[in-house]
Amino acid sequence: MDEKKLNELIKNRNLIEKRISFYLKKKILTGQPIIKSEIAGHLEKAKHNLEFVNSSFKNGFLDWTITGCYYAVYHAVLSLILFKGYSSKNHDASLCILIKEYYKEISLEEVELINNLFLNYNDLLFYVKSKEQREIASYSGRIIFDKENVKGVISRTIDFVNKCEGLLEK
């Protein structure tokens, strides 16, 4: 999903609800009992993927580092949506639940007050962009990536997983 479509979803709650209804109808998204061990399992998988990320980065496998970052983010996202009683088989469906359940439009003063309570726009954008980067790393013939850019992706991934963990503790 590109940034333009992401902005459309964020600004249009009706569109979010329509897409969620569509995904529920097609059983791509389902309601699920909240099972703490499953939520914790996805968060642990995210952390496990971060260990792989560090190892692959140290060994110079930057394409696999990006792929690992994406999967760390994705498992963190799955933990968040499971926490709200959903199970997803699709990235876009997961993103719709993230926006519905965790993204809130708030004033600047409120941002300072509850900075860590909700995912912000940059977190959502990072999730979308990490999927795009993972696709390039996984499916293109490229094996050379800018090391500083990859370091930035790693840093944002760690921040995202930590933020998700914080949201689950509330």
N, C-alpha and C positions, 0 to 999 in steps of 0.2 A: 504494500500500500504506500502510495507516495504521500508527501507532505500535504498536498492540496486536498486529497481525499480524507486524510487524518483531520485536517482543519474543518472540513464539512461535517464529519462525525461529531467533533467536539462541540460545534456550534448548533447542531440540530439534534436535539434530544428525541424528536419524533423519528428521525432517521435511525438513530441508535435502537430505539424500541422496535422499529420495523425489521431491522436486520437481526436483532435478537430473536424476535418472533419467527422469522424465516429459519434461522439456525435451529431453534427449538423444534419447529415443525418438521424439518429434515433430519432431526435427531443428530445433528452435528454438534449441537450444544444440548446438554441434558441437565436436569436438576439432579442433585446427588446429596445424600446425607453428608453432613460435615463429619469427616473422620479424621481426627487429629493426627493419627499415625500416618495417614496418606499425605496430609499437608506437610508434616515434618519430613516425610520421605522425599518429597519433591524439593524441599528446601535443602536437605542434605545432598541430594543429587546436584543441585546448583553449586553448592560448596565443593563437592567432589570435582565437578567440571572446572571450577576455579583452580584446583590443584593441577589438573591436566593443563590448563592454560599456562600456568607458571612454568611447568616442565617443558611444554612445547615451545614457549617463548625462549627459554634459556638454551634450548637446543637448536634454535634458528628456524623452526617450522612455523613461520608467521601465518601461513594460510590456515593451518590447523589451529593456531592460536585464536584467530578470528572465529573459526567454526566453533571452537570450545566456548568462546565468550557468548556467542549466540545461544548455545544450548544452556549455559548457566543462566542467562536471562530468561530463556523460555521456561525452564523448570521453576524459577522463582515466580514467574507469571502464573504457572499452573498452581503453585501453592496458594497464591492470592485468590484465584477464582474458585478453587476448592473451598477456601475459607468462607466464601460467600454462597456456597452450596451449588456450584456448577461444575460440570465436567465438559471439556472441549476437545474436539478432534480437528480443530482448524485455527490457524493463526488469526484470521480476521475475526472469527467468533470470540476468541480469547481477548482480542483487542477491544471489541465492543463491550465485553463485560468489564474490562479494566476501566474503560471510560465511564461506563454507567456507575460502577460501584466505588471507584477510587478517585476519579478526576472531578474536581469541583472548581468552579470559577469563583474566585474570592478576591477581595480587595488586597492591596499591598500591605495594609496594616494587619489583615488577617493572615496573610502569608507568613509574616514574621511570628505571629502568635502560634500558628499550627503548622509550621513548616514541614514537620516530619509526619503529619497525620495522613496526608493524601499524596498520591502521585501527581506530579505537576506535568505541564506540557512537555518539558524537556525530557522527562523520564519516558513519556509515551513516544516521543519522537525518537529517542534512543532505541527503544524496543523495535520500532519500525525500521530504522536505519540498520540495526544490527542484523536483522533478517536479510536486508539487501546485501550487506557486506558478506554475510555468510554464504549467500548464493554465489557471489563473485568468487569467494575463496574456494568454495566446493566445486563449482561447475565450470569455471573458466580454466584456461590453460596456464593462468598466472601462478607463479610461485614466489615472485618477488613483490614484497609490500614494504611500504615505508615504515621503518622500525619505530620512529617517534609517533606516527599515527596509531600503530598497533598498541604502543604503550598507553596512549590516550584511551583507546577502546578498552583495554584491560582495566584501567583506573575507573572508567565510567561503569563497567560491568561490576566491579567490586562494590562501588557505591550503590548501584541499583539493587544488587542482591542484599546488601546490608539494609537498605531502605525497606525492602520487602520483608525482611526478617523483623524489622521494627514494627511494621504495620501488623504483622501477625501476632505480635506480643501485646498489642493494645486490647 
